[in-house]
Amino acid sequence: MSRRGRGEGSIWRRGDGRWEGRVDFGWSAGKRKHMSVYGKTRAEVARQMMALLRAREAGMTAGGSSQLLGDYLKAWLRSIEGSVRPKTLQTIQMYVRRHLIPDLGKVRLGKLQPQRVQALLDAKLKSGLAPQSVVHIRAILRRALGRAMRYGWLYRNVATLTDPPRVERFEIKPFTPQEARAFLEAARQDDLEALYKLALSTGLRQGELLGLKWEDVDLDKAELRVNHALQRYGGALHLVPPKTPRSRRSVPIPALAVEALRQLRSRQRDARLLAGSLWRETGLVFTTRWGTPIEPRNATRSFKRLLARAALRPMRFHDLRHSCATLLLVQGVSPRVVMEILGHSQINVTMNTYSHVLPAMQREAAARLDELLTGEAAP
């Protein structure tokens, strides 16, 4: 990178082995303005320099620690557009504008103290806001202040010095094998039979299921590719990239779901003929009778009605994903394989999420080892 032009810079390796980059912002008030960033690798420094340039375009490089936190947060929100999923951005914007700016917006960035942030978190919790929401507020502020710290405007991130509220871990209550069979039996001939079978047998998220296209499904090879997810934001449904890079994955389709999908494709062809000019071609696997995407909330309502008809306990649609993972693990499938099927970013995410399965897996492992060493099958 050249240092001659405004908004440009250069990267070099220092004597201590670390990398340094400098971005030149040109002349201002008779002085040359530039900022330096540091990292362990050239790529890390390059990313920070690009972030500086985006921040400058969003108006974040003026004012430093003396600017109001509210002004900084507004500029920070503009700077992260395009780097996070649209629905995630909407959620972050909501927390910033509803909770952070009204309470802390008039505080100077460099004057913000951990006691002030802690008082905000405590007040939100006392007002009845869910602990998880308070955790989100703290995490968003920590992320925003982390950017300011990298720019050299802050010497510490005060959000990291606060205590987040305790969040009760959600207890996963997946289907037992008996409940899973009863559910599949109740789903027979249901309009969304293929959706339920695919959810329970592959562990796809609801958005991944509703965003699945026929071009990503190979019924002959019994395999599908997760390339999209359906999300509602901005008052409309959108196809967006999967949740994480690891979520973009290939997943084998069990035989019971393959057959259900073949039947669905045949019925969809008939529906297209019946709808005529009213049919809206989207290429989606799961659609309404007019070919349009299925609203996620409608899929959830249908799922809950099916549970009631089958006299099964209430569950969330997402529990079909948990049920798939749990049933695979208790059958002895490797956690690494389950991680790949679910699209988790790390193996510890899988093991932490399904720690309730560990006792059964450990007992099975002990029984197999005993059988191996003694030559006698466990009773």
BAVONU-668004 format. One record per residue (C-alpha): x, y negated, z negated. Coordinates in steps of 0.5 Angstrom, whole numbers, plus 500, padded with zeros to 3 digits. Example, Ala and Ser with C-alpha at 12.3 -4.5 7.8 and 13.67 -1.06 7.14 Angstrom:
BEGIN
525509484527502486
end
This chain:
BEGIN
500500500503493502503487497503482502495481503490479498487485494492489496498493492503498492505504488512507485515512481518509474524511471521515466517519471510516470507512476505505476501501481500493482494490485495483488489478488492472491493465488488462483490455480497455483498462480499469483494474480495481479494487475498493473495500472499507470498514470501521470500522478500518484493520485491518479494511479491510486484512484485506478487501483481503488477502481480495480478493487471495487471491480473485483468486489463486483465480480468484474476481474474474472473472464477478461476479454473472453466474457460476454459483454452482457455479463461485463456490463452487469458487473460494471453497473454494480461497480459504479454504484455509489460513484454516480448520482442515484437518478443518473445510475437509474438512467444508465441502468435503463439504457444498458438493460433496454438497449445494450444488453438485448442487442450486444449482450451475447458478444464476447467483450474482446470480439466486439467490433466498431461495425457492430456498435455502429449498426446498433446506433443506426438501427436505434435511430431508424427505429425512431429513438431520439438522437440524444438517446442514441448519443447516451447509448454510445457514451455509456458503452464508451465509458464501460469499455474504457474501464475494460481497456484500462484493465488491459482486456481491450486494446481499443475502445470500439465505441469511440470509433463510431459516429454519433448521430447529429443532435440539433442544438436546443435553441434557447429563447429566454425572457426579454426584459419586457416579458420578465417584468410581465411574468413577475407582475403575473406572479404577484400573490401566486402561491409560488411567487417566491419560487418564480422570483428566486428562479428568475433572479438567481438562475437556480435549477428547479431541483436546487430550488425545491431542495432549498432549506431555510437553514441555507438561507440568510435573508439578512445577508441576502445570500443562500447556499446551494447544498441539496437538490430535490429529485424523484427516483425509485418512486419517491422524492429524495434530497441529493447533493448538487449536480457537480462540486461547483454546483455547491455554491453561495448565491446572492439574493436580489432584493425582490426575492428577499422580500418574497421569501420573507412573506413566504416564511410568514405564510409558512408559519401560519400554515404550520399552525393550521395544519397542526399534527398533519404538518410534516417538518422538512425544513424546506423553503418551498413546501405544500400546505402540509410541509411536504416537498413540492413535486417537480412536475407540479411546480412545472404545471403551475409555471405553465398555467401562470404563463398562460394567464399572463398571455406569455409564450410557452416555456420550460421551467428551466428557461427561467435559469436561461433567462437569468443568465441571459439578462445578466450577460446583456447587462454587462455582467462578467461571464466569469461571475455568471458562471459562478452564479449558475454553478457551471464547472467551466467558463466555456460551458457558460459561453457555449450555452449562451453564445446567442448573447455574444453579438450583443456583448460584442456590439456593446464592447465596440461601442464602449471602446469607441467612446473611450478612444474618441471621447464621444458617447455612442448615439
end
